[in-house]
């Protein structure tokens, strides 16, 4: 069930658009009207439309301000603007401000219905994408946690998942706000911390090798970057903490 708001200070346009959309076959089952930007923002706070169709030229607060304030408040982020032929440059400014598309006046009934159907279809697809992202991300991170101790690259992950390396790289940024290397290194460092705490007789160099670092120097450098101290100092601190806890 999708919600649409129509904002226009001309009653006949407001009524006409509502009639057209209500009588057509679209996914927008709830339609709210507003005669100016003030009324629109007030209604948006509880109506929270999926899409807003708005005129640009309105008294006191225009369509640009409406779009900006609605987006800033989190009321809506999809806008269709209404404009005349002589306001095309004005419309282009609105598109840059974040509108989805524009419609020229006088409104073409088939055009607006086609546009609304396209937008609703895109929104339905986008609602499924996070699920797909999560499935891919779970598979990728599961592989990393299982094979963190071996040499690994984006190409290895691509071969395992069947996904393009660039897509995998973008997944890390979108889902975790990290690069692949950052995630791999953080996983390896967490494993190293566990070994430093639980295997007091295992050398630092061997621990580095066991968590996937081929070079001891590289292991120390990355460990210090993520933890703030060297592996040796971390082990000493962990040992003192454990000793104090055990003496209580």
Rosetta silent file (secondary structure, phi, psi, omega in degrees, C-alpha in Angstrom):
SEQUENCE: XXXXXXXXXXXXXXXXXXXXXXXXXXXXXXXXXXXXXXXXXXXXXXXXXXXXXXXXXXXXXXXXXXXXXXXXXXXXXXXXXXXXXXXXXXXXXXXXXXXXXXXXXXXXXXXXXXXXXXXXXXXXXXXXXXXXXXXXXXXXXXXXXXXXXXXXXXXXXXXXXXXXXXXXXXXXXXXXXXXXXXXXXXXXXXXXXXXXXXXXXXXXXXXXXXXXXXXXXXXXXXXXXXXXXXXXXXXXXXXXXXXXXXXX
SCORE:     score description
SCORE:     0.000 S_00000001
   1 L     0.000  115.939 -176.123    0.000    0.000    0.000 S_00000001
   2 E  -111.553  150.322 -174.379    1.677    3.172   -1.221 S_00000001
   3 E  -117.021  138.573 -177.906    0.882    6.776   -0.353 S_00000001
   4 E  -126.964  139.007  173.447    0.918    9.806   -2.624 S_00000001
   5 E  -118.961  138.069  177.780    0.640   13.504   -1.834 S_00000001
   6 E  -117.119  126.978 -176.571   -0.327   16.158   -4.393 S_00000001
   7 E  -123.784  118.294  178.464    0.578   19.779   -3.682 S_00000001
   8 L  -161.190  139.162 -178.061   -0.752   22.641   -5.814 S_00000001
   9 L   -87.306    1.497  176.661   -2.273   26.013   -5.033 S_00000001
  10 L  -103.152  110.832 -173.848   -4.663   25.781   -8.000 S_00000001
  11 H   -55.480  -37.663 -175.991   -7.786   23.853   -6.882 S_00000001
  12 H   -70.332  -32.204  176.146   -8.737   22.630  -10.355 S_00000001
  13 H   -71.232  -43.429  179.145   -5.301   21.075  -10.897 S_00000001
  14 H   -58.871  -48.602 -179.427   -5.366   19.489   -7.444 S_00000001
  15 H   -66.486  -40.099 -178.364   -8.824   18.053   -8.013 S_00000001
  16 H   -66.263  -43.573  179.085   -8.023   16.959  -11.560 S_00000001
  17 H   -64.079  -43.681  179.019   -4.839   15.115  -10.629 S_00000001
  18 H   -60.182  -42.399 -179.532   -6.525   13.352   -7.732 S_00000001
  19 H   -65.090  -43.830 -179.827   -9.380   12.256   -9.990 S_00000001
  20 H   -60.893  -49.168 -174.710   -7.018   10.979  -12.691 S_00000001
  21 H   -71.845  -38.169  178.464   -4.849    8.968  -10.289 S_00000001
  22 H   -63.274  -37.312 -177.550   -7.768    7.640   -8.230 S_00000001
  23 H   -83.502   -6.682 -179.243   -9.494    6.366  -11.363 S_00000001
  24 L   -98.902  170.234  179.347   -6.387    4.708  -12.784 S_00000001
  25 L   -94.477   94.623  176.706   -4.722    1.442  -11.902 S_00000001
  26 L  -131.572  172.919  179.585   -1.719    2.376   -9.762 S_00000001
  27 L   -85.263   -1.091 -176.854   -0.179    1.153   -6.520 S_00000001
  28 E   -89.925   95.861 -175.710   -1.029    4.416   -4.768 S_00000001
  29 E   -89.048  -15.370  177.132   -4.071    3.529   -2.719 S_00000001
  30 E  -120.990  126.590  179.885   -3.867    6.557   -0.399 S_00000001
  31 E  -126.747  128.209  178.287   -3.827   10.096   -1.796 S_00000001
  32 E  -117.559  140.272 -179.836   -3.540   13.245    0.298 S_00000001
  33 E  -108.172  151.192  173.680   -3.991   16.783   -1.026 S_00000001
  34 E  -145.828  138.086 -175.777   -2.361   20.044    0.079 S_00000001
  35 L   -91.860   -7.724  175.088   -2.987   23.524   -1.291 S_00000001
  36 L  -160.378  175.276 -175.720    0.429   24.943   -0.330 S_00000001
  37 H   -66.178  -35.258 -179.394    3.820   23.961    1.072 S_00000001
  38 H   -63.017  -47.649  178.691    2.858   24.783    4.675 S_00000001
  39 H   -64.430  -38.766 -179.529   -0.145   22.463    4.608 S_00000001
  40 H   -62.153  -47.936 -178.963    1.917   19.804    2.825 S_00000001
  41 H   -64.426  -37.135  178.504    4.681   19.806    5.456 S_00000001
  42 H   -64.366  -43.661 -179.306    2.123   19.708    8.257 S_00000001
  43 H   -73.078  -33.510 -178.898    0.347   16.690    6.729 S_00000001
  44 H   -60.637  -31.107 -176.082    3.580   14.917    5.814 S_00000001
  45 H   -59.102  -26.121  178.353    4.571   14.646    9.468 S_00000001
  46 H  -120.361  -19.110 -179.783    1.905   11.975    9.996 S_00000001
  47 H   -85.934  -32.121  179.870    0.983   10.909    6.443 S_00000001
  48 L    41.194   73.867 -178.200    4.614   10.187    5.340 S_00000001
  49 L   -70.433  152.217  173.365    4.011    9.825    1.589 S_00000001
  50 L   -77.000  -33.726 -179.780    6.092    7.562   -0.621 S_00000001
  51 E  -140.948  144.201  175.361    5.926   10.113   -3.443 S_00000001
  52 E  -122.773  128.479  170.796    5.010   13.801   -3.611 S_00000001
  53 E  -101.106  122.069 -176.680    3.778   15.577   -6.743 S_00000001
  54 E  -136.135  142.757  170.839    4.303   19.294   -6.281 S_00000001
  55 E   -73.725  155.435  177.356    3.946   22.513   -8.195 S_00000001
  56 L   -91.167  -43.293 -177.285    7.013   24.776   -8.103 S_00000001
  57 L   -87.084   98.231  176.756    5.341   28.179   -8.184 S_00000001
  58 L  -133.846  149.451 -177.284    3.448   28.558   -4.919 S_00000001
  59 L   -68.189  147.947  175.270    3.025   31.644   -2.714 S_00000001
  60 L    68.776  -54.592  178.580    5.242   32.282    0.339 S_00000001
  61 L  -131.171  115.793 -174.417    7.013   28.895    0.208 S_00000001
  62 L   -88.330 -177.590 -177.116    7.763   27.442   -3.222 S_00000001
  63 H   -63.767  -33.487  176.867    8.368   23.894   -4.415 S_00000001
  64 H   -60.101  -47.048 -179.623   12.133   24.128   -3.934 S_00000001
  65 H   -65.789  -38.962  178.047   11.704   24.941   -0.263 S_00000001
  66 H   -60.183  -49.158 -179.249    9.096   22.217    0.139 S_00000001
  67 H   -60.351  -46.687 -178.321   11.398   19.566   -1.344 S_00000001
  68 H   -61.126  -47.900 -177.137   14.361   20.727    0.744 S_00000001
  69 H   -70.152  -37.500  179.677   12.462   20.838    4.045 S_00000001
  70 H   -65.996  -41.223  179.192   10.626   17.564    3.445 S_00000001
  71 H   -67.988  -42.188 -179.610   13.866   15.740    2.673 S_00000001
  72 H   -62.690  -37.060  179.607   15.653   17.292    5.627 S_00000001
  73 H   -80.628  -10.662 -179.729   12.851   16.236    7.973 S_00000001
  74 L    80.202   19.125 -178.784   12.811   12.733    6.504 S_00000001
  75 L   -75.148  -38.129 -177.517    9.184   12.977    5.397 S_00000001
  76 L  -164.395  150.920  177.120    9.781   11.927    1.791 S_00000001
  77 L  -130.945   14.298  177.696   12.629   11.615   -0.691 S_00000001
  78 L  -126.392  119.046 -174.747   10.763   11.079   -3.971 S_00000001
  79 E  -132.070  140.205  171.077    9.306   14.086   -5.738 S_00000001
  80 E  -116.387  128.703 -178.114    7.654   14.792   -9.083 S_00000001
  81 E  -103.822  147.821  176.667    7.463   18.444  -10.028 S_00000001
  82 E  -104.350  130.539 -177.690    4.817   20.179  -12.140 S_00000001
  83 E  -151.288  159.042  176.892    6.038   22.901  -14.466 S_00000001
  84 L   -95.477  168.343 -178.822    5.154   24.778  -17.632 S_00000001
  85 H   -58.746  -36.047 -176.592    7.130   24.931  -20.862 S_00000001
  86 H   -79.686    3.195 -179.675    8.376   28.423  -20.034 S_00000001
  87 H  -118.145   26.203 -172.720    9.841   27.198  -16.722 S_00000001
  88 H   -60.821  -44.246  179.125   12.096   24.469  -18.078 S_00000001
  89 H   -63.164  -34.985  175.775   15.301   25.865  -16.550 S_00000001
  90 H   -61.297  -42.514  179.533   13.396   26.208  -13.308 S_00000001
  91 H   -64.221  -39.750  179.395   12.479   22.532  -13.582 S_00000001
  92 H   -61.917  -36.990  175.873   16.094   21.551  -14.155 S_00000001
  93 H   -61.583  -39.983 -179.944   17.021   23.267  -10.902 S_00000001
  94 H   -66.583  -37.387  177.933   14.371   21.201   -9.136 S_00000001
  95 H   -62.700  -41.361  178.116   15.758   17.994  -10.622 S_00000001
  96 H   -67.699  -25.096  179.154   19.169   18.873   -9.264 S_00000001
  97 L   -78.252   -8.786  175.169   17.524   19.546   -5.902 S_00000001
  98 L   120.350   11.726  176.511   16.397   15.931   -5.758 S_00000001
  99 L   -72.097  151.618  178.980   13.142   15.585   -7.679 S_00000001
 100 L   -75.627  -46.040 -176.269   12.515   12.242   -9.371 S_00000001
 101 E  -162.087  177.358  177.539   11.033   13.656  -12.543 S_00000001
 102 E  -132.742  155.710  177.515    8.950   16.492  -13.887 S_00000001
 103 E  -125.614  132.843  179.457    5.621   16.782  -15.679 S_00000001
 104 E   -85.224  140.698  174.071    4.756   19.560  -18.088 S_00000001
 105 L   -87.888  144.269   -1.481    1.487   21.412  -17.830 S_00000001
 106 L   -70.484  147.574 -173.917   -1.133   20.827  -19.096 S_00000001
 107 L   -69.238  131.808  174.325   -0.885   17.370  -17.544 S_00000001
 108 L   -91.083  121.009 -174.815   -1.078   14.391  -19.870 S_00000001
 109 H   -58.436  -46.657 -178.448   -3.131   11.666  -18.163 S_00000001
 110 H   -65.306  -36.650 -178.311   -1.273    8.729  -19.729 S_00000001
 111 H   -64.754  -45.660 -176.818    2.099   10.292  -18.963 S_00000001
 112 H   -69.459  -37.286  178.264    1.476   10.766  -15.265 S_00000001
 113 H   -66.546  -41.417  178.551    0.044    7.262  -14.809 S_00000001
 114 H   -62.923  -41.875 -179.794    2.993    5.734  -16.665 S_00000001
 115 H   -65.070  -44.092  179.256    5.439    7.709  -14.520 S_00000001
 116 H   -63.927  -39.650  178.039    3.751    6.690  -11.263 S_00000001
 117 H   -65.330  -37.696  178.092    3.711    3.033  -12.313 S_00000001
 118 H   -65.087  -45.671 -179.762    7.410    3.214  -13.173 S_00000001
 119 H   -62.918  -44.037 -179.754    8.286    4.786   -9.830 S_00000001
 120 H   -64.116  -37.058  178.049    6.237    2.254   -7.862 S_00000001
 121 H   -65.111  -42.886  178.541    7.897   -0.615   -9.739 S_00000001
 122 H   -63.807  -39.328 -179.854   11.360    0.797   -8.978 S_00000001
 123 H   -66.413  -37.264  178.003   10.467    1.224   -5.307 S_00000001
 124 H   -66.347  -38.834  177.587    9.297   -2.384   -5.081 S_00000001
 125 H   -65.483  -44.642 -177.923   12.559   -3.595   -6.638 S_00000001
 126 H   -65.107  -29.031  179.144   14.641   -1.437   -4.288 S_00000001
 127 H   -69.878  -22.405  178.361   12.803   -2.821   -1.265 S_00000001
 128 H   -87.961  -20.479 -175.595   14.035   -6.302   -2.245 S_00000001
 129 H   -61.794  -44.583  179.018   17.646   -5.234   -2.816 S_00000001
 130 H   -55.590  -34.214  177.834   18.664   -5.004    0.881 S_00000001
 131 H   -66.094  -43.004  178.250   17.636   -8.665    1.306 S_00000001
 132 H   -64.166  -43.740  178.317   19.767   -9.626   -1.682 S_00000001
 133 H   -57.070  -46.294 -176.928   22.660   -7.535   -0.360 S_00000001
 134 H   -62.572  -41.062  179.006   22.441   -9.236    3.039 S_00000001
 135 H   -62.130  -44.711  177.701   22.489  -12.698    1.484 S_00000001
 136 H   -64.453  -43.484 -177.565   25.595  -11.888   -0.536 S_00000001
 137 H   -64.352  -40.882  178.713   27.263  -10.181    2.409 S_00000001
 138 H   -62.003  -40.843  179.730   26.622  -13.140    4.725 S_00000001
 139 H   -65.499  -42.139 -178.711   28.168  -15.507    2.186 S_00000001
 140 H   -67.424  -49.081 -178.276   31.217  -13.285    1.722 S_00000001
 141 H   -67.877  -32.264  175.809   31.881  -12.659    5.413 S_00000001
 142 H   -62.131  -41.149  178.037   31.324  -16.345    6.167 S_00000001
 143 H   -64.236  -42.545 -179.492   34.044  -17.218    3.664 S_00000001
 144 H   -63.096  -43.962 -178.683   36.409  -14.643    5.181 S_00000001
 145 H   -67.763  -22.790  179.016   35.901  -15.948    8.721 S_00000001
 146 H   -88.506  -29.517 -174.011   36.611  -19.468    7.513 S_00000001
 147 H  -122.258   21.762 -177.469   39.649  -18.673    5.358 S_00000001
 148 L   -59.156  -23.421 -175.710   41.118  -15.559    6.999 S_00000001
 149 L   -85.821    4.810  179.000   44.406  -17.443    7.605 S_00000001
 150 L  -117.106  159.156  175.611   45.085  -17.887    3.881 S_00000001
 151 L   -57.012  137.142 -174.789   46.038  -15.345    1.185 S_00000001
 152 L  -146.224  142.267  178.224   42.839  -13.684    0.007 S_00000001
 153 L  -140.647  172.365  175.464   41.783  -11.131   -2.597 S_00000001
 154 H   -61.094  -34.099  178.663   38.641   -9.761   -4.160 S_00000001
 155 H   -64.779  -35.348  177.273   39.241  -12.122   -7.076 S_00000001
 156 H   -65.038  -43.475  178.520   39.158  -15.079   -4.664 S_00000001
 157 H   -65.324  -37.686  178.768   35.837  -13.901   -3.274 S_00000001
 158 H   -63.707  -42.456  179.679   34.527  -13.375   -6.799 S_00000001
 159 H   -64.416  -36.501 -178.850   35.506  -16.931   -7.775 S_00000001
 160 H   -73.689  -41.338 -173.984   33.768  -18.297   -4.663 S_00000001
 161 H   -94.230  -21.015 -174.748   30.555  -16.276   -4.937 S_00000001
 162 L    80.205   11.676  179.427   30.241  -15.825   -8.696 S_00000001
 163 L  -100.246  157.346  179.598   29.923  -12.066   -8.161 S_00000001
 164 L   -73.702  141.522  179.080   31.989   -9.369   -9.847 S_00000001
 165 H   -54.101  -39.452  179.631   34.913   -8.025   -7.747 S_00000001
 166 H   -65.140  -36.391  178.174   33.649   -4.452   -8.178 S_00000001
 167 H   -66.187  -42.345  179.423   30.212   -5.474   -6.903 S_00000001
 168 H   -62.436  -43.144  178.878   31.792   -7.148   -3.860 S_00000001
 169 H   -60.351  -43.242 -179.849   33.849   -4.046   -3.172 S_00000001
 170 H   -68.195  -31.908  177.395   30.742   -1.847   -3.344 S_00000001
 171 H   -60.577  -44.315  179.600   28.881   -4.236   -1.003 S_00000001
 172 H   -59.367  -41.617 -178.405   31.463   -3.717    1.722 S_00000001
 173 H   -70.504  -40.402 -177.483   31.104    0.041    1.438 S_00000001
 174 H   -73.358  -43.591 -173.217   27.290    0.007    1.314 S_00000001
 175 H   -88.043  -35.573 -173.714   26.646   -2.617    3.975 S_00000001
 176 H  -118.798   -7.901 -175.913   29.592   -2.192    6.366 S_00000001
 177 L    57.070   37.955  179.178   31.088    1.181    5.453 S_00000001
 178 L  -137.058  160.540  169.105   34.447   -0.584    5.119 S_00000001
 179 L   -86.618  165.735  177.387   36.724   -1.702    2.323 S_00000001
 180 H   -58.714  -44.968 -178.456   37.351   -5.408    1.790 S_00000001
 181 H   -62.932  -40.584  178.570   40.921   -5.041    3.087 S_00000001
 182 H   -61.540  -42.115 -179.872   39.755   -3.208    6.203 S_00000001
 183 H   -68.128  -43.225  179.550   37.281   -5.973    7.001 S_00000001
 184 H   -61.634  -46.170 -179.580   39.820   -8.730    6.328 S_00000001
 185 H   -63.691  -42.156 -179.747   42.450   -7.024    8.473 S_00000001
 186 H   -64.408  -36.044  176.839   40.031   -6.404   11.344 S_00000001
 187 H   -64.850  -46.604 -179.739   39.000  -10.074   11.262 S_00000001
 188 H   -63.382  -40.748 -179.044   42.614  -11.218   11.316 S_00000001
 189 H   -66.635  -38.147  177.295   43.526   -8.835   14.136 S_00000001
 190 H   -62.953  -40.187  177.604   40.608  -10.057   16.273 S_00000001
 191 H   -65.895  -38.845  179.369   41.803  -13.640   15.786 S_00000001
 192 H   -64.658  -39.931  179.135   45.348  -12.539   16.660 S_00000001
 193 H   -61.637  -40.685  178.348   44.170  -10.901   19.882 S_00000001
 194 H   -62.377  -44.677  179.897   42.490  -14.126   20.932 S_00000001
 195 H   -65.866  -39.411  178.887   45.666  -16.134   20.277 S_00000001
 196 H   -62.638  -34.250  179.865   47.841  -13.598   22.124 S_00000001
 197 H   -79.184  -37.387 -172.078   45.590  -13.933   25.160 S_00000001
 198 H   -99.930  -15.144 -179.231   45.120  -17.719   25.086 S_00000001
 199 L  -122.985   75.348 -174.946   48.453  -18.962   23.714 S_00000001
 200 L   -64.162  -20.700 -177.678   51.148  -17.293   25.854 S_00000001
 201 L   -97.635   -3.924  177.740   53.920  -19.554   24.547 S_00000001
 202 L   -83.277  130.563 -177.379   53.202  -19.058   20.848 S_00000001
 203 L   -65.820  154.898  179.405   55.572  -16.532   19.293 S_00000001
 204 H   -61.711  -40.468  179.608   54.236  -13.275   17.908 S_00000001
 205 H   -62.142  -40.768 -179.646   55.612  -14.126   14.456 S_00000001
 206 H   -68.491  -37.573  177.338   53.822  -17.480   14.443 S_00000001
 207 H   -62.603  -42.807  177.308   50.575  -15.879   15.537 S_00000001
 208 H   -58.220  -43.333  178.499   50.876  -13.436   12.663 S_00000001
 209 H   -64.984  -40.314 -177.101   51.356  -16.321   10.232 S_00000001
 210 H   -67.015  -20.806  179.286   48.433  -18.232   11.732 S_00000001
 211 L  -105.023    8.976  170.891   46.042  -15.359   11.092 S_00000001
 212 L   106.833    2.365  178.093   47.138  -14.778    7.499 S_00000001
 213 L   -93.014  118.353 -177.686   49.991  -12.256    7.627 S_00000001
 214 L   -75.293  -30.361 -178.060   52.945  -13.474    5.582 S_00000001
 215 L  -107.984  127.157  177.545   55.306  -10.768    6.874 S_00000001
 216 H   -59.219  -39.007 -179.711   55.974  -10.310   10.624 S_00000001
 217 H   -63.832  -40.674  179.513   56.632   -6.607   10.045 S_00000001
 218 H   -66.269  -38.867  178.431   53.306   -6.198    8.261 S_00000001
 219 H   -60.989  -47.416 -179.586   51.498   -8.012   11.064 S_00000001
 220 H   -62.704  -42.743 -179.265   52.984   -5.704   13.706 S_00000001
 221 H   -61.892  -47.783 -178.772   52.199   -2.623   11.640 S_00000001
 222 H   -68.882  -39.230  179.587   48.543   -3.592   11.040 S_00000001
 223 H   -60.433  -45.051 -179.201   48.069   -4.765   14.630 S_00000001
 224 H   -65.611  -35.644  179.618   49.310   -1.436   15.975 S_00000001
 225 H   -64.910  -39.187 -175.332   47.066    0.461   13.557 S_00000001
 226 H   -88.334  -31.779 -174.187   43.945   -1.387   14.713 S_00000001
 227 H  -104.364  -26.499  179.390   44.703   -1.920   18.405 S_00000001
 228 L    96.205    0.411  178.664   46.965    1.020   19.223 S_00000001
 229 L  -150.883  169.459  179.779   49.849   -1.051   20.545 S_00000001
 230 L   -77.668  160.896  177.838   52.225   -3.803   19.399 S_00000001
 231 H   -58.044  -39.665  179.969   51.282   -7.492   19.698 S_00000001
 232 H   -63.762  -44.835  179.145   53.952   -7.976   22.398 S_00000001
 233 H   -66.236  -38.041  178.571   52.691   -5.085   24.492 S_00000001
 234 H   -62.044  -42.369  179.692   49.107   -6.240   24.048 S_00000001
 235 H   -63.388  -41.327  179.759   50.045   -9.720   25.322 S_00000001
 236 H   -63.787  -43.026  178.879   51.771   -8.235   28.371 S_00000001
 237 H   -64.075  -42.437  179.705   48.765   -6.066   29.177 S_00000001
 238 H   -64.308  -37.944 -179.363   46.388   -9.005   28.729 S_00000001
 239 H   -66.711  -42.864  179.133   48.598  -11.165   30.965 S_00000001
 240 H   -64.292  -40.366  179.407   48.661   -8.551   33.739 S_00000001
 241 H   -63.224  -42.587  179.649   44.887   -8.149   33.529 S_00000001
 242 H   -66.055  -39.527  179.938   44.384  -11.916   33.727 S_00000001
 243 H   -64.649  -41.473  177.838   46.803  -12.163   36.628 S_00000001
 244 H   -64.618  -40.741 -179.893   45.023   -9.490   38.624 S_00000001
 245 H   -64.742  -37.445 -177.223   41.679  -11.136   37.981 S_00000001
 246 H   -75.278  -21.774 -177.525   43.036  -14.517   39.092 S_00000001
 247 L   -87.206   -5.275 -179.159   44.518  -13.168   42.320 S_00000001
 248 L   -74.987    0.000    0.000   41.243  -11.793   43.585 S_00000001
